[in-house]
């Protein structure tokens, strides 16, 4: 009769690729077969290296469950288990740095979970199941432990297969999505090219022999050529996104000079709107290993967006600094890649409501892990404006091509709408991250964090 449970589970989950359904059937079988009070299945969140509650039975919906770092001591203890184990054993075997997780692990025990068993596959741990004692108050005997291991093995394989299936399916959908993006890009580009080409043609055709000193016409032609160059730069950068790579020509660079170049090029527009620009450059005369031409695209795009968002007489602040610390919560929301995330692939809403305070530092939903080696520091650039701001719920999607904030002053905004998508890709190519902090109606601040080795000093002369 006990083996019937495995056969029934195999029969039911063998016809589905729905991870939630697989986990539901697994927990229902476990609780029904052993008469448990409660059980929860945790799954590994691969993008953030977290072990998070996915689905539970016998647990009140309002209860939140702890989240564990996959690089932490508790996850290491779980992965090393050869069979179901009492969670109290973790406390007796943990030493030194492992003790900092004891309070978090204790929340599992406080909610009635007494035992643990990992869902382990060939290439590592897929998740873990935590469960209580039986309704009678007894634990599982040796035979029941072996049966649990067989049930867990079935669940692990089917969850892994379902994920692989979804990855294949979603990869196809992502390719189709990009095809649509590329088509829209061509349409946008053709319209963007048409305007400067018309101006250039009119300016050049208006210059008669002997009237080459007509500065107005020449300036119009130069501006049109610069507009064309900017469009071509974005075109080449977006093409790199399709190849899922960013070719960088890294060299020691004084970023201060790049900022100065960007502001110099923007001087006519800044003066036209009477926008005040302040620069707090704490990294002046220090060289950073970057691709200067690519970083200039990033800075110019963010500065252009800031200029578009501020009213006449507004202000923009540019600051640079070095940091030995990881980005904090005050940096705002990370602007991530526009490809489908783990939550979008597998339904992030299926994960249980978790206690955000129990997440490892820098790894809550708005602040994914940002890792670096101990010898590295961060080069940080922040650009802040006092413009119209961005609705907080829209910040995460800013890197999606052609996406604009719903409150943007569209009639005053130029460009293709792909600047932040390209910028995010360039920053990621440097191993860095982009963040945005904004209050609608009170401006926005974009920050760029690039891991770096100790910078070299430039010759101030």
RARA-V928929 format. One record per residue. N is the residue number from 1. SS is DSSP state (alpha for helix, beta for strand, coil for the rest). PHI is phi in radians with two decimals (999 if undefined). PSI is psi in whole degrees, 0 to 359 (none if undefined). Layout:
{{N	SS	PHI	PSI} {N	SS	PHI	PSI}}
This chain:
{{1	coil	999	324} {2	alpha	-1.14	323} {3	alpha	-1.27	340} {4	alpha	-1.06	329} {5	alpha	-1.08	319} {6	alpha	-1.19	316} {7	alpha	-1.12	319} {8	alpha	-1.14	320} {9	alpha	-1.11	316} {10	alpha	-1.05	318} {11	alpha	-1.10	319} {12	alpha	-1.34	316} {13	alpha	-1.49	350} {14	coil	-1.26	350} {15	coil	-1.93	12} {16	coil	-2.34	150} {17	coil	-2.06	22} {18	coil	-1.61	112} {19	alpha	-1.05	318} {20	alpha	-1.07	316} {21	alpha	-1.13	320} {22	alpha	-1.06	313} {23	alpha	-1.16	320} {24	alpha	-1.01	310} {25	alpha	-1.10	322} {26	alpha	-1.10	311} {27	alpha	-1.17	321} {28	alpha	-1.09	320} {29	alpha	-1.15	316} {30	alpha	-1.09	310} {31	alpha	-1.16	320} {32	alpha	-1.21	321} {33	alpha	-1.24	323} {34	alpha	-1.85	353} {35	coil	1.17	45} {36	beta	-1.46	158} {37	coil	-1.37	320} {38	coil	-2.75	157} {39	beta	-2.71	151} {40	beta	-2.45	142} {41	beta	-1.88	124} {42	beta	-1.73	144} {43	beta	-2.18	153} {44	beta	-1.42	126} {45	beta	-1.50	103} {46	coil	-1.16	327} {47	coil	-1.25	329} {48	coil	-1.96	3} {49	coil	0.95	50} {50	beta	-2.13	149} {51	beta	-1.82	111} {52	beta	-2.19	148} {53	beta	-1.10	130} {54	beta	-1.89	315} {55	beta	-2.72	143} {56	beta	-2.43	158} {57	beta	-2.29	138} {58	coil	1.39	13} {59	coil	-2.06	131} {60	coil	-1.07	138} {61	coil	-1.03	331} {62	coil	-1.34	343} {63	coil	-1.23	133} {64	coil	-1.77	151} {65	beta	-2.06	149} {66	coil	-1.15	156} {67	coil	-2.04	138} {68	beta	-2.09	140} {69	beta	-1.33	130} {70	coil	-1.16	343} {71	coil	-1.61	2} {72	coil	-1.49	174} {73	alpha	-1.20	323} {74	alpha	-1.18	317} {75	alpha	-1.10	322} {76	alpha	-1.12	320} {77	alpha	-1.12	316} {78	alpha	-1.05	313} {79	alpha	-1.11	335} {80	coil	-1.51	353} {81	coil	-1.17	139} {82	coil	-1.68	346} {83	coil	-2.81	178} {84	coil	-0.97	140} {85	beta	-2.45	147} {86	beta	-1.25	135} {87	coil	-1.10	333} {88	alpha	-1.03	335} {89	alpha	-1.11	333} {90	alpha	-1.11	319} {91	alpha	-1.18	326} {92	alpha	-1.37	338} {93	alpha	-1.78	349} {94	coil	-1.39	145} {95	coil	-2.49	157} {96	alpha	0.95	238} {97	alpha	-1.11	341} {98	alpha	-1.17	337} {99	alpha	-1.16	337} {100	alpha	-1.17	344} {101	alpha	-1.66	355} {102	alpha	-1.07	320} {103	alpha	-1.12	322} {104	alpha	-1.18	316} {105	alpha	-1.11	325} {106	alpha	-1.08	334} {107	alpha	-1.15	330} {108	alpha	-1.12	315} {109	alpha	-1.12	319} {110	alpha	-1.08	332} {111	coil	-1.58	7} {112	coil	1.71	9} {113	coil	-1.63	121} {114	coil	-1.91	336} {115	beta	-2.20	158} {116	beta	-2.46	148} {117	beta	-2.64	131} {118	beta	-1.38	147} {119	beta	-1.69	94} {120	beta	-1.88	135} {121	beta	-2.06	181} {122	coil	-1.02	319} {123	coil	-1.71	17} {124	beta	2.33	190} {125	beta	-1.49	130} {126	beta	-1.53	328} {127	beta	3.12	203} {128	beta	-2.77	155} {129	beta	-2.06	131} {130	beta	-2.02	138} {131	beta	-2.58	163} {132	coil	-1.62	182} {133	coil	-1.29	173} {134	beta	-1.18	167} {135	coil	-1.03	331} {136	coil	-1.34	350} {137	coil	1.65	355} {138	coil	-1.55	158} {139	coil	-1.56	180} {140	coil	-1.39	143} {141	coil	-1.47	181} {142	alpha	-1.07	317} {143	alpha	-1.14	318} {144	alpha	-1.17	326} {145	alpha	-1.11	319} {146	alpha	-1.14	322} {147	alpha	-1.16	320} {148	alpha	-1.07	320} {149	alpha	-1.09	322} {150	alpha	-1.20	318} {151	alpha	-1.11	318} {152	alpha	-1.14	323} {153	alpha	-1.10	318} {154	alpha	-1.09	314} {155	alpha	-1.11	319} {156	alpha	-1.08	312} {157	alpha	-1.10	317} {158	alpha	-1.24	323} {159	alpha	-1.11	316} {160	alpha	-1.09	316} {161	alpha	-1.11	321} {162	alpha	-1.12	320} {163	alpha	-1.11	315} {164	alpha	-1.07	320} {165	alpha	-1.08	314} {166	alpha	-1.13	322} {167	alpha	-1.06	315} {168	alpha	-1.10	315} {169	alpha	-1.12	314} {170	alpha	-1.21	329} {171	alpha	-1.08	321} {172	alpha	-1.13	317} {173	alpha	-1.14	324} {174	alpha	-1.14	321} {175	alpha	-1.10	319} {176	alpha	-1.16	322} {177	alpha	-1.11	317} {178	alpha	-1.15	325} {179	alpha	-1.04	320} {180	alpha	-1.15	319} {181	alpha	-1.08	317} {182	alpha	-1.13	322} {183	alpha	-1.11	316} {184	alpha	-1.16	324} {185	alpha	-1.07	317} {186	alpha	-1.07	319} {187	alpha	-1.11	314} {188	alpha	-1.09	316} {189	alpha	-1.08	318} {190	alpha	-1.04	320} {191	alpha	-1.22	321} {192	alpha	-1.16	324} {193	alpha	-1.28	329} {194	alpha	-1.09	319} {195	alpha	-1.14	305} {196	alpha	-1.12	329} {197	alpha	-1.14	320} {198	alpha	-1.13	316} {199	alpha	-1.11	316} {200	alpha	-1.08	316} {201	alpha	-1.09	315} {202	alpha	-1.11	318} {203	alpha	-1.13	314} {204	alpha	-1.19	320} {205	alpha	-1.27	343} {206	alpha	-1.48	345} {207	coil	-1.45	112} {208	coil	-1.55	156} {209	coil	-0.96	133} {210	coil	1.59	353} {211	coil	-2.03	31} {212	coil	-1.15	341} {213	coil	-1.42	7} {214	coil	-1.25	91} {215	alpha	-1.09	327} {216	alpha	-1.10	313} {217	alpha	-1.14	320} {218	alpha	-1.13	318} {219	alpha	-1.11	320} {220	alpha	-1.07	318} {221	alpha	-1.12	319} {222	alpha	-1.11	316} {223	alpha	-1.08	320} {224	alpha	-1.14	319} {225	alpha	-1.11	319} {226	alpha	-1.10	320} {227	alpha	-1.08	317} {228	alpha	-1.08	319} {229	alpha	-1.10	320} {230	alpha	-1.10	318} {231	alpha	-1.11	318} {232	alpha	-1.11	319} {233	alpha	-1.05	315} {234	alpha	-1.14	322} {235	alpha	-1.05	314} {236	alpha	-1.15	322} {237	alpha	-1.18	319} {238	alpha	-1.16	327} {239	alpha	-1.08	326} {240	alpha	-1.17	329} {241	alpha	-1.10	320} {242	alpha	-1.08	325} {243	coil	-1.46	0} {244	coil	0.99	39} {245	coil	-2.68	162} {246	coil	-2.29	110} {247	coil	-1.32	119} {248	coil	-2.06	140} {249	coil	-1.87	89} {250	coil	-1.35	138} {251	beta	-2.76	153} {252	beta	-1.09	124} {253	beta	-2.39	140} {254	beta	-1.50	103} {255	alpha	-1.12	332} {256	alpha	-0.99	321} {257	alpha	-1.17	327} {258	alpha	-1.17	317} {259	alpha	-1.07	317} {260	alpha	-1.09	319} {261	alpha	-1.09	316} {262	alpha	-1.07	314} {263	alpha	-1.18	326} {264	alpha	-1.13	318} {265	alpha	-1.17	331} {266	coil	-1.56	358} {267	alpha	-0.92	315} {268	alpha	-1.04	316} {269	alpha	-1.19	323} {270	alpha	-1.13	318} {271	alpha	-1.21	324} {272	alpha	-1.09	322} {273	coil	-1.67	3} {274	coil	0.95	42} {275	coil	-1.50	131} {276	beta	-1.56	130} {277	beta	-2.03	126} {278	beta	-2.00	140} {279	beta	-2.16	121} {280	beta	-1.95	89} {281	beta	-1.74	98} {282	coil	-1.59	359} {283	coil	-2.08	25} {284	coil	-1.14	143} {285	coil	1.17	25} {286	beta	-2.10	134} {287	beta	-1.57	138} {288	beta	-2.12	141} {289	beta	-1.40	99} {290	beta	-2.51	175} {291	coil	-1.66	106} {292	alpha	-1.08	320} {293	alpha	-1.19	322} {294	alpha	-1.24	317} {295	alpha	-1.14	329} {296	alpha	-1.10	322} {297	alpha	-1.04	317} {298	alpha	-1.10	309} {299	alpha	-1.12	318} {300	alpha	-1.14	323} {301	alpha	-1.13	314} {302	alpha	-1.16	320} {303	alpha	-1.15	320} {304	alpha	-1.09	317} {305	alpha	-1.10	320} {306	alpha	-1.10	317} {307	alpha	-1.10	320} {308	alpha	-1.15	329} {309	alpha	-1.51	339} {310	coil	-1.52	152} {311	coil	-1.49	171} {312	coil	-0.99	134} {313	coil	1.47	6} {314	coil	-1.28	186} {315	beta	-2.43	152} {316	beta	-2.32	134} {317	beta	-2.05	129} {318	beta	-2.04	127} {319	beta	-2.38	146} {320	beta	-2.21	147} {321	beta	-2.78	169} {322	beta	-1.94	145} {323	beta	-2.37	135} {324	coil	-1.60	352} {325	coil	-1.80	158} {326	coil	-1.26	161} {327	coil	-1.02	135} {328	coil	-1.68	179} {329	alpha	-1.09	334} {330	alpha	-1.26	352} {331	alpha	-1.28	340} {332	coil	1.74	214} {333	beta	-1.71	137} {334	beta	-1.27	137} {335	coil	-1.63	105} {336	coil	-1.66	178} {337	coil	-1.09	151} {338	coil	-1.50	356} {339	coil	-1.23	160} {340	coil	-1.06	132} {341	coil	-1.45	176} {342	alpha	-1.06	318} {343	alpha	-1.10	319} {344	alpha	-1.19	327} {345	alpha	-1.26	314} {346	alpha	-2.07	10} {347	coil	1.38	79} {348	alpha	-1.03	334} {349	alpha	-1.16	346} {350	alpha	-1.32	339} {351	coil	-1.22	145} {352	coil	-1.19	153} {353	coil	-1.05	121} {354	beta	-1.99	155} {355	coil	-1.30	109} {356	alpha	-1.08	331} {357	alpha	-1.22	341} {358	alpha	-1.51	355} {359	coil	-1.24	144} {360	coil	-1.01	150} {361	coil	-0.96	131} {362	coil	1.39	10} {363	coil	-2.25	28} {364	beta	-1.45	180} {365	coil	-1.04	328} {366	coil	-1.61	348} {367	beta	-2.33	79} {368	coil	-1.06	166} {369	coil	-0.99	138} {370	coil	-2.29	98} {371	coil	-1.79	151} {372	coil	-2.67	164} {373	coil	-1.44	159} {374	coil	-1.12	331} {375	coil	-1.43	354} {376	coil	-1.59	152} {377	beta	-2.09	176} {378	beta	-1.96	136} {379	beta	-1.64	124} {380	beta	-2.12	131} {381	beta	-2.11	128} {382	beta	-2.13	135} {383	beta	-2.20	116} {384	beta	-2.13	140} {385	beta	-2.27	167} {386	coil	-1.95	38} {387	coil	-1.48	210} {388	coil	-1.34	346} {389	coil	1.32	180} {390	coil	-2.29	134} {391	coil	-0.98	127} {392	alpha	-0.93	322} {393	alpha	-1.24	350} {394	alpha	-1.78	354} {395	alpha	-1.12	317} {396	alpha	-1.05	331} {397	alpha	-1.65	8} {398	coil	-1.14	335} {399	coil	-1.39	355} {400	coil	-1.27	129} {401	coil	-0.96	140} {402	coil	1.21	9} {403	coil	-1.55	129} {404	coil	-2.15	153} {405	coil	-1.09	144} {406	coil	-1.14	339} {407	coil	-1.72	10} {408	coil	-1.18	148} {409	coil	-1.45	80} {410	alpha	-0.97	321} {411	alpha	-1.15	338} {412	alpha	-1.75	358} {413	coil	-1.74	128} {414	coil	-1.88	176} {415	coil	1.75	181} {416	coil	-1.57	345} {417	coil	1.40	20} {418	coil	-2.07	7} {419	alpha	-1.03	314} {420	alpha	-1.26	330} {421	alpha	-1.11	314} {422	alpha	-1.16	317} {423	alpha	-1.09	316} {424	alpha	-1.06	320} {425	alpha	-1.14	320} {426	alpha	-1.15	314} {427	alpha	-1.09	318} {428	alpha	-1.09	325} {429	alpha	-1.10	334} {430	coil	-1.48	2} {431	coil	1.41	15} {432	coil	-1.84	186} {433	beta	-2.39	153} {434	beta	-2.03	140} {435	beta	-2.27	158} {436	beta	-2.45	133} {437	beta	-2.15	127} {438	beta	-2.61	146} {439	coil	-2.13	120} {440	coil	-1.01	129} {441	coil	1.56	353} {442	coil	-2.22	16} {443	coil	1.69	180} {444	beta	-2.50	154} {445	beta	-2.28	122} {446	beta	-1.77	138} {447	beta	-2.28	141} {448	beta	-2.04	124} {449	beta	-2.02	117} {450	beta	-2.12	118} {451	beta	-1.08	141} {452	beta	-2.65	159} {453	coil	-1.48	176} {454	coil	-1.01	124} {455	coil	-1.24	157} {456	beta	-1.71	146} {457	beta	-1.41	140} {458	coil	-1.50	161} {459	coil	-1.34	115} {460	coil	-1.17	342} {461	coil	-1.31	none}}
